[in-house]
Amino acid sequence: MDARQLAGGIRAGRLEPQALEEGFSDLHPPYDDHEALVAADRCYFCHDAPCATACPTTIDIPLFIRQIATGTPEAAAKTILSQNILGGMCARVCPTETLCEEVCVREVAEGKPVEIGRLQRYATDRIMARNIHPFERAAPTGKRVAVVGAGPAGLACAHRLAMKGHDVVILDARPKPGGLNEFGIAAYKSTEDFAAREVDWLLGIGGIILETGKALGREVTLEGLKAEYDAVFLGLGLGGVNALGIDGGDRDGVSNAVDFISELRQAEDLAALPVGRDVVVIGGGMTAVDAAVQAKLLGALNVTIVYRRSQERMAASVFEQELAQAKGVRIICNATPKAVHGNGAVREIEFEFTDDDLTPTGERFRLPADQVFRAIGQSLVTEGLPTLDGRKIAVEGPGRTSLPGVWAGGDCAAGGDDLTVTAVAEGRDAAEDIHATLTR
Amino acid sequence: MADLTSDFVGIKSPNPFWLASAPPTDKEYNVRRAYEAGWGGVVWKTLGEDGPPVVNVNGPRYGAIWGADRRLLGLNNIELITDRPLEVNLREIKAVKRDYPDRALVVSLMVPCEEAAWKAILPLVEETGADGVELNFGCPHGMSERGMGSAVGQVPEYIEMVTRWVKQNSRMPCIVKLTPNITDIRKPAEAAKRGGADAVSLINTVNSITSVDLDLFAPEPTIDGKGAHGGLCGPAVKPIALNMVAEIARSPETRGLPISGIGGVTTWRDAAEFIALGAGNVQVCTAAMTYGFKVVQEMISGLSQYLDEKGVGLSDLVGRAVPNVSDWQNLNLNAISKAKIDQELCISCGRCYAACEDTSHQAIAMSDGRVFTVKDDECVACNLCVNVCPVEGCISMERMEVGATDPRTGKVVPAEFGDWTTHPNNPMARAAE
């Protein structure tokens, strides 16, 4: 341990470039050919396979694995991508341990599932490396569809619509497409600029125009889009971040975990990215884990996740929790933030222990902190949207909103888990419904 | 630890595991190391007549088929008999036998079908002190094109003739190695016996093309764009070999003729199966070529443990299963079984369901929660579900009690034995006494 790691405050260059490179390398390194064959051979080719049922995009997993086992990973990729055009990213970020791999009969029998996620990555990497786009556009329909948001839901919707012969314009508020794939997940899950490469590859279908820097309610309005296009799909995600609502919550050093992750993902040089010595992340989801682990990998000395309920109730999967702990992140549960102390910048953050119903116990403690990340959920910026269901856009069936001609999917739509794979399924299904509506 | 000492047609070895005549036994260097590793005996790679040695191809001589994790299941070769001078081989055989008197050393021979050729080579072999000779009437490639190997093994009259020459011109035990590339293995075995053979060994390799290069459109192994059939060995051929060994062991004409079992012996269990079907010992090649000489140590410990657990000696095991090898017409049609799925062991993969529903008797039901159960009123006990189930012991065949009613046929399970020979549907049925 050297002085740079012990130095207090938020500062850059806590670790050598080599340590940074190692820390931020691929979380699950890709299989080589032989490893893929060995892994594929473990699949039992189950009848009516539970893994496929568990997949939100219903990929025919036994079929694609058999295609890998027989030496045709490109065919395997087509099987995957025909259900999930972002199969490459989902192979990297899906919580497979709570989806397909959880119900794999070999997980049930032996505690060691077929590694479906890594096999999916093997197949999709192969087809992308060969720059094959396995789908063709249908004859032009003359219909035009606006897709708001170039995240997983919007991209999946746009691709399926383009494939059906419609002309699509994707509008995104950010300077780059990809949504959370590009800005919102840990770097070690999407190495070598994968999110951007995947979007480029996806656009290879043709018929999709991407317009960045265009936000709903800023450069465009829903009314305007409805008037200009034959249909509109809203896949705009959750733009707002929930506030802490406690004393000192706006002190210097307190920021949003999603902004930290986004900056990190876009950073040219990780050594130039500042991080605190004592980092506290408040929250219990994937974002909390992504922020905490990456803070640790940047060289923070002490990183603590504090979650207000018990560890079993954390939204982050057990795999993610264990990953954080393996990287040296401490997880404190049943504690809720009460105040952020400091003179200008944060010095300490005070918590109170709670039981599982969030009833305070009266017992308080303080953690030293020079950087605090809020990861207590994101919210929809709701102005000018269709009818809501709770805090999200109400949808019926395949993403139909209260407004005729307007569909929605992904995190901004009510129902479903806030997962990349769920967003892809919703975008795809809305596209099918839009197509059916437009060609009726 | 059980005594594995073996006496095969008077040839003694500390265990019944011999290396078959093949590349592993081509030279002194290998054979010494094989003995050191624990092999009970070797059959020296086939010698040809004196003169310029045969030549081998200078491209690939092996092809293969694989199972999961590239486990080698079958090996095909187009290698010929030894390509080293006769005199060198004989000198090495003599030296090795001198240093390892307790190990079996049998010399494989293949010379033209002329008595003079056999008369010439037999004294030379005898002079080395070797324990016996094995006549290679089995190799199906290359040498067979020149009228030797399987070209002899496919004509019983030639087998008998050559065997007789060997027995008349040598005092050594003579083992005749048979080719499986025939229709009825009993005929060549009978011929060998008539010629005076002390034993037969089988099987040699099976004619095969292991695969086709789909870019070159040529069989594997491919040499300069062409391929020729080779001989297949390894685990893939074991079922063929077991049947042929059993046929000879139970045939009235050849019963009692000592058999050296060959064909895919990879573990002690394979060896025990050959021995139970009548083999006095076994010969191994592919397992050694895949894993090295050390595999014999597992074979020794495994067979020894098995014999200890059974409380029998090696000689008691020989042929123990032969009386139970029967003809289809003698199988008990009144032995009625039903498949039963152990729900505790079932992992709900549904393979039994897919197999039965799509390709058999639609006798497995799939219900909510992926629960699979056998429909006794449809099950014919075909065993396919057992065979495709990935969990050993999960599905079993349970025999119905005498007096119970088979829900499939509505008939009561009879107590008495009843086979096809007495079945009412058999027009040739003998009247029951």
Contacts between the chains, C-beta under 8 A, distances in Angstrom:
chain1	res1	chain2	res2	distance
A	34	B	70	7.4
A	37	B	69	7.7
A	37	B	70	7.4
A	38	B	68	7.5
A	38	B	69	5.1
A	41	B	68	3.8
A	41	B	69	6.1
A	42	B	68	7.9
A	44	B	349	4.5
A	44	B	351	6.2
A	44	B	390	5.3
A	45	B	351	7.2
A	46	B	348	7.9
A	46	B	349	4.4
A	46	B	350	5.2
A	46	B	351	6.9
A	47	B	349	7.2
A	47	B	350	3.0
A	47	B	351	6.4
A	47	B	353	5.2
A	47	B	354	4.0
A	47	B	366	7.5
A	48	B	350	6.0
A	48	B	366	7.6
A	48	B	370	7.7
A	49	B	350	7.8
A	50	B	348	7.3
A	50	B	370	6.9
A	105	B	347	4.3
A	105	B	348	5.8
A	105	B	349	4.6
A	106	B	347	7.4
A	108	B	347	5.8
A	108	B	348	7.3
A	109	B	347	4.0
A	109	B	391	7.1
